[in-house]
Protein backbone atom coordinates (compact mmCIF):
# COMPACT_ATOMS: atom_id res chain seq x y z
CA UNK A 1 0.00 0.00 0.00
CA UNK A 2 1.18 3.51 -0.72
CA UNK A 3 -0.38 4.72 2.54
CA UNK A 4 0.07 3.50 6.09
CA UNK A 5 -1.98 6.14 7.90
CA UNK A 6 -4.87 8.49 7.24
CA UNK A 7 -2.69 11.55 6.64
CA UNK A 8 -0.90 9.75 3.82
CA UNK A 9 -4.24 8.61 2.43
CA UNK A 10 -5.52 12.19 2.29
CA UNK A 11 -2.28 13.36 0.70
CA UNK A 12 -2.54 10.72 -2.03
CA UNK A 13 -6.18 11.53 -2.73
CA UNK A 14 -5.52 15.27 -2.92
CA UNK A 15 -2.39 14.95 -5.03
CA UNK A 16 -4.11 12.70 -7.54
CA UNK A 17 -7.44 14.54 -7.24
CA UNK A 18 -9.28 11.30 -6.60
CA UNK A 19 -11.78 10.18 -3.96
CA UNK A 20 -10.60 7.76 -1.28
CA UNK A 21 -12.53 4.90 -2.81
CA UNK A 22 -10.61 5.28 -6.06
CA UNK A 23 -7.27 5.23 -4.24
CA UNK A 24 -8.32 2.06 -2.39
CA UNK A 25 -9.45 0.30 -5.56
CA UNK A 26 -6.17 1.12 -7.31
CA UNK A 27 -4.14 -0.08 -4.35
CA UNK A 28 -6.09 -3.33 -4.29
CA UNK A 29 -5.47 -3.83 -8.01
CA UNK A 30 -1.74 -3.39 -7.41
CA UNK A 31 -1.68 -5.65 -4.36
CA UNK A 32 -3.67 -8.54 -5.85
CA UNK A 33 -3.06 -8.28 -9.58
CA UNK A 34 -6.80 -8.59 -10.12
CA UNK A 35 -8.65 -6.36 -12.54
CA UNK A 36 -10.65 -3.36 -11.37
CA UNK A 37 -13.78 -5.07 -12.63
CA UNK A 38 -13.13 -8.22 -10.61
CA UNK A 39 -12.41 -6.27 -7.42
CA UNK A 40 -15.59 -4.22 -7.76
CA UNK A 41 -17.56 -7.39 -8.49
CA UNK A 42 -16.23 -9.00 -5.30
CA UNK A 43 -17.23 -5.96 -3.27
CA UNK A 44 -20.64 -5.97 -4.96
CA UNK A 45 -21.15 -9.55 -3.80
CA UNK A 46 -20.35 -8.47 -0.24
CA UNK A 47 -22.79 -5.57 -0.60
CA UNK A 48 -25.52 -7.97 -1.70
CA UNK A 49 -24.94 -10.09 1.42
CA UNK A 50 -25.14 -6.94 3.55
CA UNK A 51 -28.44 -5.85 2.05
CA UNK A 52 -29.90 -9.35 2.39
CA UNK A 53 -29.11 -9.31 6.10
CA UNK A 54 -30.69 -5.88 6.43
CA UNK A 55 -33.88 -6.98 4.71
CA UNK A 56 -34.17 -10.25 6.59
CA UNK A 57 -34.13 -8.67 10.03
CA UNK A 58 -36.70 -6.06 9.08
CA UNK A 59 -39.18 -8.61 7.75
CA UNK A 60 -38.69 -11.70 9.90
CA UNK A 61 -39.16 -12.26 13.60
CA UNK A 62 -35.58 -13.31 14.11
CA UNK A 63 -34.56 -14.94 17.36
CA UNK A 64 -31.03 -15.80 18.41
CA UNK A 65 -30.19 -19.39 19.39
CA UNK A 66 -29.74 -18.28 23.00
CA UNK A 67 -33.18 -16.69 23.00
CA UNK A 68 -31.73 -13.49 24.45
CA UNK A 69 -32.24 -11.22 21.45
CA UNK A 70 -34.27 -10.72 18.32
CA UNK A 71 -37.13 -8.66 16.92
CA UNK A 72 -35.85 -5.23 17.93
CA UNK A 73 -34.89 -4.29 14.37
CA UNK A 74 -38.42 -4.92 13.17
CA UNK A 75 -39.86 -2.96 16.09
CA UNK A 76 -37.67 0.07 15.44
CA UNK A 77 -38.29 -0.02 11.68
CA UNK A 78 -42.06 -0.14 12.14
CA UNK A 79 -41.79 2.73 14.61
CA UNK A 80 -39.78 4.76 12.08
CA UNK A 81 -42.50 4.37 9.46
CA UNK A 82 -44.93 6.26 11.71
CA UNK A 83 -42.93 9.42 11.01
CA UNK A 84 -42.84 10.66 14.59
CA UNK A 85 -39.32 9.70 15.63
CA UNK A 86 -37.19 12.06 17.68
CA UNK A 87 -34.09 11.39 15.57
CA UNK A 88 -35.90 11.70 12.27
CA UNK A 89 -36.91 8.92 9.91
CA UNK A 90 -33.52 8.47 8.20
CA UNK A 91 -31.46 8.09 11.38
CA UNK A 92 -34.04 5.84 13.01
CA UNK A 93 -34.11 3.62 9.94
CA UNK A 94 -30.31 3.44 10.08
CA UNK A 95 -30.64 2.19 13.65
CA UNK A 96 -33.18 -0.43 12.60
CA UNK A 97 -31.02 -1.63 9.72
CA UNK A 98 -27.92 -1.85 11.90
CA UNK A 99 -29.89 -3.83 14.48
CA UNK A 100 -31.24 -6.06 11.73
CA UNK A 101 -27.82 -7.10 10.48
CA UNK A 102 -26.58 -7.72 14.00
CA UNK A 103 -29.62 -9.82 14.84
CA UNK A 104 -29.02 -11.92 11.73
CA UNK A 105 -25.46 -12.43 12.95
CA UNK A 106 -26.67 -13.51 16.40
CA UNK A 107 -29.03 -15.98 14.72
CA UNK A 108 -26.06 -17.51 12.86
CA UNK A 109 -27.09 -15.93 9.57
CA UNK A 110 -24.77 -14.74 6.82
CA UNK A 111 -23.22 -11.29 7.34
CA UNK A 112 -20.19 -9.33 6.22
CA UNK A 113 -17.64 -8.58 8.94
CA UNK A 114 -17.10 -4.82 8.65
CA UNK A 115 -14.61 -5.03 10.16
CA UNK A 116 -15.83 -7.73 12.60
CA UNK A 117 -18.98 -9.79 13.05
CA UNK A 118 -19.58 -8.01 16.33
CA UNK A 119 -19.73 -4.66 14.52
CA UNK A 120 -21.27 -5.93 11.28
CA UNK A 121 -24.42 -3.79 11.45
CA UNK A 122 -23.03 -0.26 11.42
CA UNK A 123 -21.87 0.09 7.83
CA UNK A 124 -24.93 -1.66 6.32
CA UNK A 125 -27.20 0.48 8.49
CA UNK A 126 -25.59 3.69 7.29
CA UNK A 127 -25.39 2.63 3.62
CA UNK A 128 -29.01 1.47 3.60
CA UNK A 129 -30.24 4.72 5.09
CA UNK A 130 -28.23 6.79 2.60
CA UNK A 131 -29.63 4.83 -0.31
CA UNK A 132 -33.03 6.22 0.58
CA UNK A 133 -32.15 9.71 1.78
CA UNK A 134 -29.65 10.56 -0.98
CA UNK A 135 -31.20 8.45 -3.73
CA UNK A 136 -27.97 6.53 -4.29
CA UNK A 137 -27.67 3.58 -6.62
CA UNK A 138 -26.05 0.25 -5.88
CA UNK A 139 -22.88 1.13 -7.78
CA UNK A 140 -22.34 4.27 -5.71
CA UNK A 141 -22.89 2.46 -2.43
CA UNK A 142 -20.39 -0.23 -3.40
CA UNK A 143 -17.79 2.48 -4.02
CA UNK A 144 -18.54 3.82 -0.57
CA UNK A 145 -17.55 0.44 0.84
CA UNK A 146 -14.05 0.97 -0.55
CA UNK A 147 -13.84 4.26 1.33
CA UNK A 148 -14.81 2.42 4.49
CA UNK A 149 -12.28 -0.31 3.71
CA UNK A 150 -9.45 2.22 3.45
CA UNK A 151 -10.19 3.53 6.94
CA UNK A 152 -10.56 0.01 8.30
CA UNK A 153 -7.22 -0.95 6.78
CA UNK A 154 -5.46 1.90 8.57
CA UNK A 155 -7.11 1.18 11.93
CA UNK A 156 -6.36 -2.55 11.72
CA UNK A 157 -2.70 -1.96 10.89
CA UNK A 158 -2.06 0.83 13.39
CA UNK A 159 -4.24 -0.24 16.30
CA UNK A 160 -6.77 -3.07 16.63
CA UNK A 161 -10.21 -4.10 15.43
CA UNK A 162 -10.48 -6.87 18.01
CA UNK A 163 -12.66 -6.68 21.08
CA UNK A 164 -10.33 -9.07 22.84
CA UNK A 165 -7.38 -6.89 21.91
CA UNK A 166 -8.77 -3.43 22.50
CA UNK A 167 -12.33 -3.54 23.82
CA UNK A 168 -15.50 -2.61 22.00
CA UNK A 169 -13.92 0.71 21.01
CA UNK A 170 -11.82 -1.36 18.60
CA UNK A 171 -14.83 -3.09 17.03
CA UNK A 172 -17.74 -0.67 17.17
CA UNK A 173 -15.36 2.29 17.10
CA UNK A 174 -13.58 1.24 13.93
CA UNK A 175 -16.85 0.34 12.21
CA UNK A 176 -18.31 3.72 13.16
CA UNK A 177 -15.26 5.52 11.76
CA UNK A 178 -15.45 3.50 8.55
CA UNK A 179 -19.14 4.24 8.07
CA UNK A 180 -18.70 7.95 8.81
CA UNK A 181 -15.99 8.29 6.17
CA UNK A 182 -18.05 6.41 3.60
CA UNK A 183 -21.09 8.58 4.31
CA UNK A 184 -19.13 11.77 3.70
CA UNK A 185 -17.82 10.71 0.31
CA UNK A 186 -21.22 9.38 -0.72
CA UNK A 187 -22.69 12.76 0.19
CA UNK A 188 -20.14 14.54 -2.01
CA UNK A 189 -17.63 15.52 0.67
CA UNK A 190 -13.88 15.72 0.18
CA UNK A 191 -11.32 13.09 1.23
CA UNK A 192 -10.20 15.39 4.03
CA UNK A 193 -13.77 15.74 5.31
CA UNK A 194 -14.22 11.97 5.15
CA UNK A 195 -11.18 11.39 7.34
CA UNK A 196 -12.24 14.12 9.75
CA UNK A 197 -15.59 12.35 10.08
CA UNK A 198 -13.76 9.12 10.91
CA UNK A 199 -11.74 10.86 13.61
CA UNK A 200 -14.76 12.63 15.08
CA UNK A 201 -16.73 9.40 15.26
CA UNK A 202 -13.92 7.27 16.67
CA UNK A 203 -12.93 9.61 19.46
CA UNK A 204 -16.45 9.50 20.84
CA UNK A 205 -16.26 5.79 21.59
CA UNK A 206 -12.81 5.79 23.16
CA UNK A 207 -12.77 3.61 26.26
CA UNK A 208 -15.82 1.59 25.25
CA UNK A 209 -15.42 -1.82 26.87
CA UNK A 210 -16.23 -5.23 25.45
CA UNK A 211 -18.49 -6.95 27.97
CA UNK A 212 -20.68 -9.51 26.20
CA UNK A 213 -23.31 -11.06 28.43
CA UNK A 214 -22.78 -14.83 28.67
CA UNK A 215 -19.89 -14.40 26.26
CA UNK A 216 -22.27 -14.08 23.31
CA UNK A 217 -22.19 -11.40 20.62
CA UNK A 218 -25.69 -10.22 21.52
CA UNK A 219 -25.97 -8.06 24.65
CA UNK A 220 -24.94 -5.23 24.47
CA UNK A 221 -23.31 -5.75 21.06
CA UNK A 222 -26.46 -5.55 18.94
CA UNK A 223 -27.70 -2.32 20.53
CA UNK A 224 -24.26 -0.77 20.22
CA UNK A 225 -24.42 -1.35 16.48
CA UNK A 226 -27.62 0.66 16.36
CA UNK A 227 -26.07 3.54 18.27
CA UNK A 228 -22.92 3.30 16.14
CA UNK A 229 -24.91 3.98 12.98
CA UNK A 230 -26.28 7.23 14.41
CA UNK A 231 -22.85 8.28 15.65
CA UNK A 232 -21.43 7.68 12.16
CA UNK A 233 -24.09 9.87 10.58
CA UNK A 234 -23.51 12.58 13.20
CA UNK A 235 -19.76 12.52 12.54
CA UNK A 236 -20.39 12.74 8.80
CA UNK A 237 -22.73 15.71 9.19
CA UNK A 238 -20.26 17.53 11.43
CA UNK A 239 -17.42 17.00 8.98
CA UNK A 240 -19.55 18.10 6.03
CA UNK A 241 -20.42 21.24 7.98
CA UNK A 242 -16.71 21.99 8.37
CA UNK A 243 -16.08 20.68 11.87
CA UNK A 244 -12.61 19.22 12.34
CA UNK A 245 -11.18 16.97 15.02
CA UNK A 246 -8.69 19.02 17.04
CA UNK A 247 -6.80 15.79 17.69
CA UNK A 248 -5.72 14.49 14.24
CA UNK A 249 -7.53 11.28 13.26
CA UNK A 250 -4.29 9.28 13.19
CA UNK A 251 -3.62 10.34 16.78
CA UNK A 252 -7.16 9.32 17.71
CA UNK A 253 -6.37 5.84 16.37
CA UNK A 254 -3.16 5.78 18.40
CA UNK A 255 -5.07 6.85 21.51
CA UNK A 256 -7.55 4.05 20.94
CA UNK A 257 -4.69 1.56 20.68
CA UNK A 258 -3.06 2.80 23.88
CA UNK A 259 -6.35 2.75 25.78
CA UNK A 260 -6.92 -0.82 24.64
CA UNK A 261 -3.51 -1.90 25.92
CA UNK A 262 -4.26 -0.52 29.38
CA UNK A 263 -7.81 -1.86 29.54
CA UNK A 264 -8.24 -4.63 32.13
CA UNK A 265 -8.67 -8.11 30.75
CA UNK A 266 -12.08 -8.26 32.44
CA UNK A 267 -13.27 -5.61 29.98
CA UNK A 268 -11.91 -7.19 26.81
CA UNK A 269 -14.41 -9.78 25.60
CA UNK A 270 -13.90 -12.16 28.52
CA UNK A 271 -17.42 -11.70 29.96
CA UNK A 272 -15.77 -11.19 33.35
CA UNK A 273 -16.65 -7.54 33.91
CA UNK A 274 -18.90 -4.65 32.93
CA UNK A 275 -22.46 -5.53 31.95
CA UNK A 276 -21.49 -9.19 31.77
CA UNK A 277 -20.87 -9.23 35.52
CA UNK A 278 -24.17 -7.74 36.62
CA UNK A 279 -26.64 -9.88 38.61
CA UNK A 280 -29.06 -10.07 35.69
CA UNK A 281 -26.31 -11.07 33.27
CA UNK A 282 -25.16 -13.85 35.56
CA UNK A 283 -28.73 -15.16 35.85
CA UNK A 284 -29.05 -15.17 32.06
CA UNK A 285 -25.74 -16.96 31.78
CA UNK A 286 -26.96 -19.61 34.19
CA UNK A 287 -30.19 -20.06 32.20
CA UNK A 288 -28.24 -20.56 28.99
CA UNK A 289 -25.42 -22.81 30.15
CA UNK A 290 -26.94 -24.36 33.29
CA UNK A 291 -25.10 -27.53 34.23
CA UNK A 292 -22.05 -26.62 32.18
CA UNK A 293 -21.31 -23.72 34.54
CA UNK A 294 -21.99 -25.80 37.65
CA UNK A 295 -19.64 -28.53 36.48
CA UNK A 296 -16.93 -25.99 35.67
C-alpha positions as semicolon CSV with decimal commas, in nm:
position;residue;x (nm);y (nm);z (nm)
1;X;0,000;0,000;0,000
2;X;0,118;0,351;-0,072
3;X;-0,038;0,472;0,254
4;X;0,007;0,350;0,609
5;X;-0,198;0,614;0,790
6;X;-0,487;0,849;0,724
7;X;-0,269;1,155;0,664
8;X;-0,090;0,975;0,382
9;X;-0,424;0,861;0,243
10;X;-0,552;1,219;0,229
11;X;-0,228;1,336;0,070
12;X;-0,254;1,072;-0,203
13;X;-0,618;1,153;-0,273
14;X;-0,552;1,527;-0,292
15;X;-0,239;1,495;-0,503
16;X;-0,411;1,270;-0,754
17;X;-0,744;1,454;-0,724
18;X;-0,928;1,130;-0,660
19;X;-1,178;1,018;-0,396
20;X;-1,060;0,776;-0,128
21;X;-1,253;0,490;-0,281
22;X;-1,061;0,528;-0,606
23;X;-0,727;0,523;-0,424
24;X;-0,832;0,206;-0,239
25;X;-0,945;0,030;-0,556
26;X;-0,617;0,112;-0,731
27;X;-0,414;-0,008;-0,435
28;X;-0,609;-0,333;-0,429
29;X;-0,547;-0,383;-0,801
30;X;-0,174;-0,339;-0,741
31;X;-0,168;-0,565;-0,436
32;X;-0,367;-0,854;-0,585
33;X;-0,306;-0,828;-0,958
34;X;-0,680;-0,859;-1,012
35;X;-0,865;-0,636;-1,254
36;X;-1,065;-0,336;-1,137
37;X;-1,378;-0,507;-1,263
38;X;-1,313;-0,822;-1,061
39;X;-1,241;-0,627;-0,742
40;X;-1,559;-0,422;-0,776
41;X;-1,756;-0,739;-0,849
42;X;-1,623;-0,900;-0,530
43;X;-1,723;-0,596;-0,327
44;X;-2,064;-0,597;-0,496
45;X;-2,115;-0,955;-0,380
46;X;-2,035;-0,847;-0,024
47;X;-2,279;-0,557;-0,060
48;X;-2,552;-0,797;-0,170
49;X;-2,494;-1,009;0,142
50;X;-2,514;-0,694;0,355
51;X;-2,844;-0,585;0,205
52;X;-2,990;-0,935;0,239
53;X;-2,911;-0,931;0,610
54;X;-3,069;-0,588;0,643
55;X;-3,388;-0,698;0,471
56;X;-3,417;-1,025;0,659
57;X;-3,413;-0,867;1,003
58;X;-3,670;-0,606;0,908
59;X;-3,918;-0,861;0,775
60;X;-3,869;-1,170;0,990
61;X;-3,916;-1,226;1,360
62;X;-3,558;-1,331;1,411
63;X;-3,456;-1,494;1,736
64;X;-3,103;-1,580;1,841
65;X;-3,019;-1,939;1,939
66;X;-2,974;-1,828;2,300
67;X;-3,318;-1,669;2,300
68;X;-3,173;-1,349;2,445
69;X;-3,224;-1,122;2,145
70;X;-3,427;-1,072;1,832
71;X;-3,713;-0,866;1,692
72;X;-3,585;-0,523;1,793
73;X;-3,489;-0,429;1,437
74;X;-3,842;-0,492;1,317
75;X;-3,986;-0,296;1,609
76;X;-3,767;0,007;1,544
77;X;-3,829;-0,002;1,168
78;X;-4,206;-0,014;1,214
79;X;-4,179;0,273;1,461
80;X;-3,978;0,476;1,208
81;X;-4,250;0,437;0,946
82;X;-4,493;0,626;1,171
83;X;-4,293;0,942;1,101
84;X;-4,284;1,066;1,459
85;X;-3,932;0,970;1,563
86;X;-3,719;1,206;1,768
87;X;-3,409;1,139;1,557
88;X;-3,590;1,170;1,227
89;X;-3,691;0,892;0,991
90;X;-3,352;0,847;0,820
91;X;-3,146;0,809;1,138
92;X;-3,404;0,584;1,301
93;X;-3,411;0,362;0,994
94;X;-3,031;0,344;1,008
95;X;-3,064;0,219;1,365
96;X;-3,318;-0,043;1,260
97;X;-3,102;-0,163;0,972
98;X;-2,792;-0,185;1,190
99;X;-2,989;-0,383;1,448
100;X;-3,124;-0,606;1,173
101;X;-2,782;-0,710;1,048
102;X;-2,658;-0,772;1,400
103;X;-2,962;-0,982;1,484
104;X;-2,902;-1,192;1,173
105;X;-2,546;-1,243;1,295
106;X;-2,667;-1,351;1,640
107;X;-2,903;-1,598;1,472
108;X;-2,606;-1,751;1,286
109;X;-2,709;-1,593;0,957
110;X;-2,477;-1,474;0,682
111;X;-2,322;-1,129;0,734
112;X;-2,019;-0,933;0,622
113;X;-1,764;-0,858;0,894
114;X;-1,710;-0,482;0,865
115;X;-1,461;-0,503;1,016
116;X;-1,583;-0,773;1,260
117;X;-1,898;-0,979;1,305
118;X;-1,958;-0,801;1,633
119;X;-1,973;-0,466;1,452
120;X;-2,127;-0,593;1,128
121;X;-2,442;-0,379;1,145
122;X;-2,303;-0,026;1,142
123;X;-2,187;0,009;0,783
124;X;-2,493;-0,166;0,632
125;X;-2,720;0,048;0,849
126;X;-2,559;0,369;0,729
127;X;-2,539;0,263;0,362
128;X;-2,901;0,147;0,360
129;X;-3,024;0,472;0,509
130;X;-2,823;0,679;0,260
131;X;-2,963;0,483;-0,031
132;X;-3,303;0,622;0,058
133;X;-3,215;0,971;0,178
134;X;-2,965;1,056;-0,098
135;X;-3,120;0,845;-0,373
136;X;-2,797;0,653;-0,429
137;X;-2,767;0,358;-0,662
138;X;-2,605;0,025;-0,588
139;X;-2,288;0,113;-0,778
140;X;-2,234;0,427;-0,571
141;X;-2,289;0,246;-0,243
142;X;-2,039;-0,023;-0,340
143;X;-1,779;0,248;-0,402
144;X;-1,854;0,382;-0,057
145;X;-1,755;0,044;0,084
146;X;-1,405;0,097;-0,055
147;X;-1,384;0,426;0,133
148;X;-1,481;0,242;0,449
149;X;-1,228;-0,031;0,371
150;X;-0,945;0,222;0,345
151;X;-1,019;0,353;0,694
152;X;-1,056;0,001;0,830
153;X;-0,722;-0,095;0,678
154;X;-0,546;0,190;0,857
155;X;-0,711;0,118;1,193
156;X;-0,636;-0,255;1,172
157;X;-0,270;-0,196;1,089
158;X;-0,206;0,083;1,339
159;X;-0,424;-0,024;1,630
160;X;-0,677;-0,307;1,663
161;X;-1,021;-0,410;1,543
162;X;-1,048;-0,687;1,801
163;X;-1,266;-0,668;2,108
164;X;-1,033;-0,907;2,284
165;X;-0,738;-0,689;2,191
166;X;-0,877;-0,343;2,250
167;X;-1,233;-0,354;2,382
168;X;-1,550;-0,261;2,200
169;X;-1,392;0,071;2,101
170;X;-1,182;-0,136;1,860
171;X;-1,483;-0,309;1,703
172;X;-1,774;-0,067;1,717
173;X;-1,536;0,229;1,710
174;X;-1,358;0,124;1,393
175;X;-1,685;0,034;1,221
176;X;-1,831;0,372;1,316
177;X;-1,526;0,552;1,176
178;X;-1,545;0,350;0,855
179;X;-1,914;0,424;0,807
180;X;-1,870;0,795;0,881
181;X;-1,599;0,829;0,617
182;X;-1,805;0,641;0,360
183;X;-2,109;0,858;0,431
184;X;-1,913;1,177;0,370
185;X;-1,782;1,071;0,031
186;X;-2,122;0,938;-0,072
187;X;-2,269;1,276;0,019
188;X;-2,014;1,454;-0,201
189;X;-1,763;1,552;0,067
190;X;-1,388;1,572;0,018
191;X;-1,132;1,309;0,123
192;X;-1,020;1,539;0,403
193;X;-1,377;1,574;0,531
194;X;-1,422;1,197;0,515
195;X;-1,118;1,139;0,734
196;X;-1,224;1,412;0,975
197;X;-1,559;1,235;1,008
198;X;-1,376;0,912;1,091
199;X;-1,174;1,086;1,361
200;X;-1,476;1,263;1,508
201;X;-1,673;0,940;1,526
202;X;-1,392;0,727;1,667
203;X;-1,293;0,961;1,946
204;X;-1,645;0,950;2,084
205;X;-1,626;0,579;2,159
206;X;-1,281;0,579;2,316
207;X;-1,277;0,361;2,626
208;X;-1,582;0,159;2,525
209;X;-1,542;-0,182;2,687
210;X;-1,623;-0,523;2,545
211;X;-1,849;-0,695;2,797
212;X;-2,068;-0,951;2,620
213;X;-2,331;-1,106;2,843
214;X;-2,278;-1,483;2,867
215;X;-1,989;-1,440;2,626
216;X;-2,227;-1,408;2,331
217;X;-2,219;-1,140;2,062
218;X;-2,569;-1,022;2,152
219;X;-2,597;-0,806;2,465
220;X;-2,494;-0,523;2,447
221;X;-2,331;-0,575;2,106
222;X;-2,646;-0,555;1,894
223;X;-2,770;-0,232;2,053
224;X;-2,426;-0,077;2,022
225;X;-2,442;-0,135;1,648
226;X;-2,762;0,066;1,636
227;X;-2,607;0,354;1,827
228;X;-2,292;0,330;1,614
229;X;-2,491;0,398;1,298
230;X;-2,628;0,723;1,441
231;X;-2,285;0,828;1,565
232;X;-2,143;0,768;1,216
233;X;-2,409;0,987;1,058
234;X;-2,351;1,258;1,320
235;X;-1,976;1,252;1,254
236;X;-2,039;1,274;0,880
237;X;-2,273;1,571;0,919
238;X;-2,026;1,753;1,143
239;X;-1,742;1,700;0,898
240;X;-1,955;1,810;0,603
241;X;-2,042;2,124;0,798
242;X;-1,671;2,199;0,837
243;X;-1,608;2,068;1,187
244;X;-1,261;1,922;1,234
245;X;-1,118;1,697;1,502
246;X;-0,869;1,902;1,704
247;X;-0,680;1,579;1,769
248;X;-0,572;1,449;1,424
249;X;-0,753;1,128;1,326
250;X;-0,429;0,928;1,319
251;X;-0,362;1,034;1,678
252;X;-0,716;0,932;1,771
253;X;-0,637;0,584;1,637
254;X;-0,316;0,578;1,840
255;X;-0,507;0,685;2,151
256;X;-0,755;0,405;2,094
257;X;-0,469;0,156;2,068
258;X;-0,306;0,280;2,388
259;X;-0,635;0,275;2,578
260;X;-0,692;-0,082;2,464
261;X;-0,351;-0,190;2,592
262;X;-0,426;-0,052;2,938
263;X;-0,781;-0,186;2,954
264;X;-0,824;-0,463;3,213
265;X;-0,867;-0,811;3,075
266;X;-1,208;-0,826;3,244
267;X;-1,327;-0,561;2,998
268;X;-1,191;-0,719;2,681
269;X;-1,441;-0,978;2,560
270;X;-1,390;-1,216;2,852
271;X;-1,742;-1,170;2,996
272;X;-1,577;-1,119;3,335
273;X;-1,665;-0,754;3,391
274;X;-1,890;-0,465;3,293
275;X;-2,246;-0,553;3,195
276;X;-2,149;-0,919;3,177
277;X;-2,087;-0,923;3,552
278;X;-2,417;-0,774;3,662
279;X;-2,664;-0,988;3,861
280;X;-2,906;-1,007;3,569
281;X;-2,631;-1,107;3,327
282;X;-2,516;-1,385;3,556
283;X;-2,873;-1,516;3,585
284;X;-2,905;-1,517;3,206
285;X;-2,574;-1,696;3,178
286;X;-2,696;-1,961;3,419
287;X;-3,019;-2,006;3,220
288;X;-2,824;-2,056;2,899
289;X;-2,542;-2,281;3,015
290;X;-2,694;-2,436;3,329
291;X;-2,510;-2,753;3,423
292;X;-2,205;-2,662;3,218
293;X;-2,131;-2,372;3,454
294;X;-2,199;-2,580;3,765
295;X;-1,964;-2,853;3,648
296;X;-1,693;-2,599;3,567
